[in-house]
Amino acid sequence: MNSLFNFYDENEIVFVEETIGLINQLRKNFYEVWNKHSAAKMMENARGTEAWIGAIQTLIDAYNAIVDKEIPQLEIALKKDFQNRYKILQS
Protein backbone atom coordinates (compact mmCIF):
# COMPACT_ATOMS: atom_id res chain seq x y z
CA MET A 1 0.00 0.00 0.00
CA ASN A 2 2.77 2.42 0.85
CA SER A 3 4.23 2.00 -2.64
CA LEU A 4 0.87 2.90 -4.18
CA PHE A 5 0.50 5.93 -1.92
CA ASN A 6 4.07 7.07 -2.61
CA PHE A 7 3.54 6.75 -6.37
CA TYR A 8 0.27 8.66 -6.07
CA ASP A 9 1.88 11.44 -4.02
CA GLU A 10 4.60 11.86 -6.65
CA ASN A 11 2.16 11.75 -9.60
CA GLU A 12 -1.17 13.08 -8.30
CA ILE A 13 -1.28 15.80 -10.92
CA VAL A 14 -1.71 13.24 -13.72
CA PHE A 15 -4.81 11.61 -12.24
CA VAL A 16 -8.39 12.69 -12.89
CA GLU A 17 -10.69 13.68 -10.04
CA GLU A 18 -12.49 10.32 -9.84
CA THR A 19 -9.21 8.42 -9.51
CA ILE A 20 -7.94 10.88 -6.92
CA GLY A 21 -11.11 10.33 -4.90
CA LEU A 22 -10.73 6.54 -4.99
CA ILE A 23 -7.08 6.65 -3.94
CA ASN A 24 -7.77 9.16 -1.17
CA GLN A 25 -10.60 7.00 0.18
CA LEU A 26 -8.38 3.92 0.03
CA ARG A 27 -5.65 5.78 1.93
CA LYS A 28 -8.13 7.08 4.53
CA ASN A 29 -9.49 3.58 5.16
CA PHE A 30 -6.02 2.03 5.30
CA TYR A 31 -4.77 4.55 7.87
CA GLU A 32 -7.96 4.29 9.92
CA VAL A 33 -7.37 0.56 10.41
CA TRP A 34 -3.63 1.14 10.94
CA ASN A 35 -4.35 3.67 13.70
CA LYS A 36 -6.74 1.28 15.42
CA HIS A 37 -4.13 -1.47 15.15
CA SER A 38 -1.51 0.80 16.71
CA ALA A 39 -3.86 1.74 19.55
CA ALA A 40 -4.57 -1.93 20.27
CA LYS A 41 -0.83 -2.73 20.25
CA MET A 42 -0.17 0.06 22.76
CA MET A 43 -2.78 -1.49 25.06
CA GLU A 44 -0.93 -4.84 25.18
CA ASN A 45 0.53 -4.03 28.58
CA ALA A 46 -3.05 -3.70 29.87
CA ARG A 47 -4.09 -7.10 28.52
CA GLY A 48 -7.30 -8.35 30.11
CA THR A 49 -8.59 -4.91 31.15
CA GLU A 50 -11.76 -3.33 29.82
CA ALA A 51 -9.67 -0.75 27.93
CA TRP A 52 -7.69 -3.48 26.19
CA ILE A 53 -10.84 -5.43 25.34
CA GLY A 54 -12.39 -2.23 23.93
CA ALA A 55 -9.33 -1.50 21.81
CA ILE A 56 -9.27 -5.04 20.44
CA GLN A 57 -12.99 -4.97 19.69
CA THR A 58 -12.62 -1.62 17.90
CA LEU A 59 -9.81 -3.10 15.81
CA ILE A 60 -11.87 -6.19 14.97
CA ASP A 61 -14.87 -4.04 13.99
CA ALA A 62 -12.71 -1.80 11.80
CA TYR A 63 -11.06 -4.82 10.20
CA ASN A 64 -14.42 -6.41 9.42
CA ALA A 65 -15.92 -3.23 8.00
CA ILE A 66 -12.94 -1.71 6.25
CA VAL A 67 -10.41 -4.41 5.37
CA ASP A 68 -12.92 -7.14 4.52
CA LYS A 69 -15.49 -4.96 2.75
CA GLU A 70 -14.56 -1.39 1.87
CA ILE A 71 -10.94 -1.76 0.78
CA PRO A 72 -11.63 -4.64 -1.67
CA GLN A 73 -14.49 -2.63 -3.20
CA LEU A 74 -12.23 0.40 -3.60
CA GLU A 75 -9.49 -1.76 -5.13
CA ILE A 76 -11.95 -3.16 -7.68
CA ALA A 77 -13.25 0.33 -8.48
CA LEU A 78 -9.70 1.64 -8.88
CA LYS A 79 -8.74 -1.30 -11.10
CA LYS A 80 -11.79 -0.74 -13.31
CA ASP A 81 -11.06 2.99 -13.42
CA PHE A 82 -7.50 2.34 -14.63
CA GLN A 83 -8.61 -0.32 -17.11
CA ASN A 84 -11.29 1.95 -18.60
CA ARG A 85 -9.28 5.15 -18.56
CA TYR A 86 -6.03 3.74 -19.90
CA LYS A 87 -7.50 0.89 -22.00
CA ILE A 88 -5.64 -1.72 -19.97
CA LEU A 89 -6.57 -5.39 -20.50
CA GLN A 90 -9.28 -4.59 -23.01
CA SER A 91 -9.56 -6.42 -26.30
ZIFENSUL-V260631 format. One record per residue. PHI is phi as a letter, one per 40 degrees, with the letter a starting at -180 (NA if undefined). OMEGA is omega in whole degrees, -180 to 180 (999 if undefined). Layout:
[[PHI	OMEGA] [PHI	OMEGA]]
//
This chain:
[[NA	-179] [c	178] [c	178] [c	-178] [c	177] [c	177] [c	179] [c	-179] [d	-179] [c	-173] [b	-175] [d	-175] [c	-177] [c	-178] [c	176] [c	-174] [d	-179] [c	179] [c	178] [d	179] [c	180] [c	-179] [c	179] [c	178] [c	177] [c	179] [c	-180] [d	-180] [c	-180] [d	-178] [c	176] [c	178] [c	180] [d	179] [c	177] [c	176] [c	180] [c	179] [c	179] [c	178] [c	179] [c	-179] [c	-177] [d	-179] [c	177] [b	-177] [d	178] [g	179] [c	177] [c	180] [c	179] [c	179] [d	178] [c	180] [c	178] [c	180] [c	177] [c	178] [c	179] [c	180] [c	179] [c	179] [d	-179] [c	-177] [c	-171] [c	-175] [c	-178] [c	-173] [b	-171] [c	-177] [c	176] [c	178] [c	177] [c	178] [c	178] [c	179] [c	179] [c	178] [c	179] [c	178] [c	179] [c	-179] [c	-179] [c	-175] [c	-175] [b	177] [f	-180] [c	176] [f	176] [b	180] [b	999]]
//
